[in-house]
Amino acid sequence: SNTANVNIKSFSKGIYFVHIIQNNNRVVKKIVVE
């Protein structure tokens, strides 16, 4: 599955970079938790 389930509530404050392999390409999603 190419779906990444991220529970934001489990993160403390900060900036996170989630690496996802999708269709043989690496996708980096930036998540900011304030």
mmCIF file of the N, C-alpha and C atoms, coordinates in Angstrom:
data_MODEL
# 
_entry.id   MODEL 
# 
loop_
_atom_site.group_PDB 
_atom_site.id 
_atom_site.type_symbol 
_atom_site.label_atom_id 
_atom_site.label_alt_id 
_atom_site.label_comp_id 
_atom_site.label_asym_id 
_atom_site.label_entity_id 
_atom_site.label_seq_id 
_atom_site.pdbx_PDB_ins_code 
_atom_site.Cartn_x 
_atom_site.Cartn_y 
_atom_site.Cartn_z 
_atom_site.occupancy 
_atom_site.B_iso_or_equiv 
_atom_site.pdbx_formal_charge 
_atom_site.auth_seq_id 
_atom_site.auth_comp_id 
_atom_site.auth_asym_id 
_atom_site.auth_atom_id 
_atom_site.pdbx_PDB_model_num 
ATOM 1   N N  . SER A 1 1  ? 0.840  -1.201 0.000  1.00 0.00 ? 1  SER A N  1 
ATOM 2   C CA . SER A 1 1  ? 0.000  0.000  0.000  1.00 0.00 ? 1  SER A CA 1 
ATOM 3   C C  . SER A 1 1  ? 0.872  1.247  0.000  1.00 0.00 ? 1  SER A C  1 
ATOM 4   N N  . ASN A 1 2  ? 0.502  2.218  -0.779 1.00 0.00 ? 2  ASN A N  1 
ATOM 5   C CA . ASN A 1 2  ? 1.256  3.465  -0.837 1.00 0.00 ? 2  ASN A CA 1 
ATOM 6   C C  . ASN A 1 2  ? 0.689  4.505  0.126  1.00 0.00 ? 2  ASN A C  1 
ATOM 7   N N  . THR A 1 3  ? -0.275 4.093  0.924  1.00 0.00 ? 3  THR A N  1 
ATOM 8   C CA . THR A 1 3  ? -0.905 5.029  1.848  1.00 0.00 ? 3  THR A CA 1 
ATOM 9   C C  . THR A 1 3  ? -0.166 5.032  3.181  1.00 0.00 ? 3  THR A C  1 
ATOM 10  N N  . ALA A 1 4  ? 0.215  6.210  3.627  1.00 0.00 ? 4  ALA A N  1 
ATOM 11  C CA . ALA A 1 4  ? 0.899  6.334  4.911  1.00 0.00 ? 4  ALA A CA 1 
ATOM 12  C C  . ALA A 1 4  ? -0.039 7.030  5.883  1.00 0.00 ? 4  ALA A C  1 
ATOM 13  N N  . ASN A 1 5  ? -0.388 6.335  6.939  1.00 0.00 ? 5  ASN A N  1 
ATOM 14  C CA . ASN A 1 5  ? -1.260 6.932  7.943  1.00 0.00 ? 5  ASN A CA 1 
ATOM 15  C C  . ASN A 1 5  ? -0.397 7.531  9.046  1.00 0.00 ? 5  ASN A C  1 
ATOM 16  N N  . VAL A 1 6  ? -0.496 8.829  9.228  1.00 0.00 ? 6  VAL A N  1 
ATOM 17  C CA . VAL A 1 6  ? 0.317  9.514  10.227 1.00 0.00 ? 6  VAL A CA 1 
ATOM 18  C C  . VAL A 1 6  ? -0.600 10.106 11.289 1.00 0.00 ? 6  VAL A C  1 
ATOM 19  N N  . ASN A 1 7  ? -0.349 9.733  12.532 1.00 0.00 ? 7  ASN A N  1 
ATOM 20  C CA . ASN A 1 7  ? -1.151 10.267 13.629 1.00 0.00 ? 7  ASN A CA 1 
ATOM 21  C C  . ASN A 1 7  ? -0.451 11.499 14.180 1.00 0.00 ? 7  ASN A C  1 
ATOM 22  N N  . ILE A 1 8  ? -0.944 12.670 13.788 1.00 0.00 ? 8  ILE A N  1 
ATOM 23  C CA . ILE A 1 8  ? -0.312 13.928 14.186 1.00 0.00 ? 8  ILE A CA 1 
ATOM 24  C C  . ILE A 1 8  ? -0.333 14.094 15.705 1.00 0.00 ? 8  ILE A C  1 
ATOM 25  N N  . LYS A 1 9  ? -1.368 13.580 16.334 1.00 0.00 ? 9  LYS A N  1 
ATOM 26  C CA . LYS A 1 9  ? -1.509 13.753 17.776 1.00 0.00 ? 9  LYS A CA 1 
ATOM 27  C C  . LYS A 1 9  ? -0.374 13.090 18.554 1.00 0.00 ? 9  LYS A C  1 
ATOM 28  N N  . SER A 1 10 ? 0.285  12.110 17.925 1.00 0.00 ? 10 SER A N  1 
ATOM 29  C CA . SER A 1 10 ? 1.348  11.400 18.620 1.00 0.00 ? 10 SER A CA 1 
ATOM 30  C C  . SER A 1 10 ? 2.668  12.173 18.545 1.00 0.00 ? 10 SER A C  1 
ATOM 31  N N  . PHE A 1 11 ? 2.680  13.274 17.768 1.00 0.00 ? 11 PHE A N  1 
ATOM 32  C CA . PHE A 1 11 ? 3.904  14.046 17.611 1.00 0.00 ? 11 PHE A CA 1 
ATOM 33  C C  . PHE A 1 11 ? 3.961  15.194 18.609 1.00 0.00 ? 11 PHE A C  1 
ATOM 34  N N  . SER A 1 12 ? 5.165  15.490 19.081 1.00 0.00 ? 12 SER A N  1 
ATOM 35  C CA . SER A 1 12 ? 5.347  16.683 19.892 1.00 0.00 ? 12 SER A CA 1 
ATOM 36  C C  . SER A 1 12 ? 5.561  17.847 18.926 1.00 0.00 ? 12 SER A C  1 
ATOM 37  N N  . LYS A 1 13 ? 5.682  19.054 19.443 1.00 0.00 ? 13 LYS A N  1 
ATOM 38  C CA . LYS A 1 13 ? 5.842  20.220 18.583 1.00 0.00 ? 13 LYS A CA 1 
ATOM 39  C C  . LYS A 1 13 ? 7.144  20.128 17.795 1.00 0.00 ? 13 LYS A C  1 
ATOM 40  N N  . GLY A 1 14 ? 7.080  20.574 16.557 1.00 0.00 ? 14 GLY A N  1 
ATOM 41  C CA . GLY A 1 14 ? 8.281  20.566 15.741 1.00 0.00 ? 14 GLY A CA 1 
ATOM 42  C C  . GLY A 1 14 ? 7.962  20.374 14.278 1.00 0.00 ? 14 GLY A C  1 
ATOM 43  N N  . ILE A 1 15 ? 9.010  20.178 13.499 1.00 0.00 ? 15 ILE A N  1 
ATOM 44  C CA . ILE A 1 15 ? 8.850  19.966 12.064 1.00 0.00 ? 15 ILE A CA 1 
ATOM 45  C C  . ILE A 1 15 ? 9.304  18.556 11.737 1.00 0.00 ? 15 ILE A C  1 
ATOM 46  N N  . TYR A 1 16 ? 8.471  17.825 11.023 1.00 0.00 ? 16 TYR A N  1 
ATOM 47  C CA . TYR A 1 16 ? 8.773  16.439 10.698 1.00 0.00 ? 16 TYR A CA 1 
ATOM 48  C C  . TYR A 1 16 ? 8.801  16.249 9.186  1.00 0.00 ? 16 TYR A C  1 
ATOM 49  N N  . PHE A 1 17 ? 9.688  15.383 8.753  1.00 0.00 ? 17 PHE A N  1 
ATOM 50  C CA . PHE A 1 17 ? 9.753  15.063 7.331  1.00 0.00 ? 17 PHE A CA 1 
ATOM 51  C C  . PHE A 1 17 ? 9.457  13.584 7.176  1.00 0.00 ? 17 PHE A C  1 
ATOM 52  N N  . VAL A 1 18 ? 8.374  13.274 6.478  1.00 0.00 ? 18 VAL A N  1 
ATOM 53  C CA . VAL A 1 18 ? 7.959  11.887 6.304  1.00 0.00 ? 18 VAL A CA 1 
ATOM 54  C C  . VAL A 1 18 ? 8.334  11.431 4.902  1.00 0.00 ? 18 VAL A C  1 
ATOM 55  N N  . HIS A 1 19 ? 9.143  10.376 4.852  1.00 0.00 ? 19 HIS A N  1 
ATOM 56  C CA . HIS A 1 19 ? 9.572  9.846  3.558  1.00 0.00 ? 19 HIS A CA 1 
ATOM 57  C C  . HIS A 1 19 ? 8.631  8.729  3.139  1.00 0.00 ? 19 HIS A C  1 
ATOM 58  N N  . ILE A 1 20 ? 8.052  8.865  1.955  1.00 0.00 ? 20 ILE A N  1 
ATOM 59  C CA . ILE A 1 20 ? 7.120  7.866  1.445  1.00 0.00 ? 20 ILE A CA 1 
ATOM 60  C C  . ILE A 1 20 ? 7.590  7.417  0.064  1.00 0.00 ? 20 ILE A C  1 
ATOM 61  N N  . ILE A 1 21 ? 7.665  6.106  -0.127 1.00 0.00 ? 21 ILE A N  1 
ATOM 62  C CA . ILE A 1 21 ? 8.006  5.581  -1.447 1.00 0.00 ? 21 ILE A CA 1 
ATOM 63  C C  . ILE A 1 21 ? 6.701  5.341  -2.194 1.00 0.00 ? 21 ILE A C  1 
ATOM 64  N N  . GLN A 1 22 ? 6.493  6.096  -3.269 1.00 0.00 ? 22 GLN A N  1 
ATOM 65  C CA . GLN A 1 22 ? 5.237  6.003  -4.010 1.00 0.00 ? 22 GLN A CA 1 
ATOM 66  C C  . GLN A 1 22 ? 5.535  5.900  -5.500 1.00 0.00 ? 22 GLN A C  1 
ATOM 67  N N  . ASN A 1 23 ? 5.061  4.804  -6.107 1.00 0.00 ? 23 ASN A N  1 
ATOM 68  C CA . ASN A 1 23 ? 5.295  4.566  -7.539 1.00 0.00 ? 23 ASN A CA 1 
ATOM 69  C C  . ASN A 1 23 ? 6.784  4.621  -7.870 1.00 0.00 ? 23 ASN A C  1 
ATOM 70  N N  . ASN A 1 24 ? 7.587  3.994  -6.999 1.00 0.00 ? 24 ASN A N  1 
ATOM 71  C CA . ASN A 1 24 ? 9.043  3.944  -7.176 1.00 0.00 ? 24 ASN A CA 1 
ATOM 72  C C  . ASN A 1 24 ? 9.703  5.314  -7.084 1.00 0.00 ? 24 ASN A C  1 
ATOM 73  N N  . ASN A 1 25 ? 8.975  6.307  -6.586 1.00 0.00 ? 25 ASN A N  1 
ATOM 74  C CA . ASN A 1 25 ? 9.557  7.630  -6.390 1.00 0.00 ? 25 ASN A CA 1 
ATOM 75  C C  . ASN A 1 25 ? 9.493  7.980  -4.913 1.00 0.00 ? 25 ASN A C  1 
ATOM 76  N N  . ARG A 1 26 ? 10.549 8.631  -4.418 1.00 0.00 ? 26 ARG A N  1 
ATOM 77  C CA . ARG A 1 26 ? 10.546 9.020  -3.010 1.00 0.00 ? 26 ARG A CA 1 
ATOM 78  C C  . ARG A 1 26 ? 9.879  10.374 -2.862 1.00 0.00 ? 26 ARG A C  1 
ATOM 79  N N  . VAL A 1 27 ? 8.826  10.407 -2.059 1.00 0.00 ? 27 VAL A N  1 
ATOM 80  C CA . VAL A 1 27 ? 8.104  11.658 -1.812 1.00 0.00 ? 27 VAL A CA 1 
ATOM 81  C C  . VAL A 1 27 ? 8.356  12.070 -0.366 1.00 0.00 ? 27 VAL A C  1 
ATOM 82  N N  . VAL A 1 28 ? 8.767  13.310 -0.174 1.00 0.00 ? 28 VAL A N  1 
ATOM 83  C CA . VAL A 1 28 ? 9.015  13.809 1.173  1.00 0.00 ? 28 VAL A CA 1 
ATOM 84  C C  . VAL A 1 28 ? 7.918  14.799 1.536  1.00 0.00 ? 28 VAL A C  1 
ATOM 85  N N  . LYS A 1 29 ? 7.164  14.462 2.584  1.00 0.00 ? 29 LYS A N  1 
ATOM 86  C CA . LYS A 1 29 ? 6.103  15.360 3.027  1.00 0.00 ? 29 LYS A CA 1 
ATOM 87  C C  . LYS A 1 29 ? 6.565  16.079 4.290  1.00 0.00 ? 29 LYS A C  1 
ATOM 88  N N  . LYS A 1 30 ? 6.390  17.391 4.309  1.00 0.00 ? 30 LYS A N  1 
ATOM 89  C CA . LYS A 1 30 ? 6.783  18.183 5.472  1.00 0.00 ? 30 LYS A CA 1 
ATOM 90  C C  . LYS A 1 30 ? 5.559  18.411 6.341  1.00 0.00 ? 30 LYS A C  1 
ATOM 91  N N  . ILE A 1 31 ? 5.671  18.045 7.610  1.00 0.00 ? 31 ILE A N  1 
ATOM 92  C CA . ILE A 1 31 ? 4.558  18.218 8.542  1.00 0.00 ? 31 ILE A CA 1 
ATOM 93  C C  . ILE A 1 31 ? 5.015  19.132 9.670  1.00 0.00 ? 31 ILE A C  1 
ATOM 94  N N  . VAL A 1 32 ? 4.299  20.232 9.865  1.00 0.00 ? 32 VAL A N  1 
ATOM 95  C CA . VAL A 1 32 ? 4.640  21.166 10.931 1.00 0.00 ? 32 VAL A CA 1 
ATOM 96  C C  . VAL A 1 32 ? 3.598  21.053 12.038 1.00 0.00 ? 32 VAL A C  1 
ATOM 97  N N  . VAL A 1 33 ? 4.066  20.745 13.249 1.00 0.00 ? 33 VAL A N  1 
ATOM 98  C CA . VAL A 1 33 ? 3.157  20.631 14.390 1.00 0.00 ? 33 VAL A CA 1 
ATOM 99  C C  . VAL A 1 33 ? 3.434  21.799 15.321 1.00 0.00 ? 33 VAL A C  1 
ATOM 100 N N  . GLU A 1 34 ? 2.425  22.629 15.506 1.00 0.00 ? 34 GLU A N  1 
ATOM 101 C CA . GLU A 1 34 ? 2.607  23.817 16.333 1.00 0.00 ? 34 GLU A CA 1 
ATOM 102 C C  . GLU A 1 34 ? 2.070  23.607 17.741 1.00 0.00 ? 34 GLU A C  1 
# 
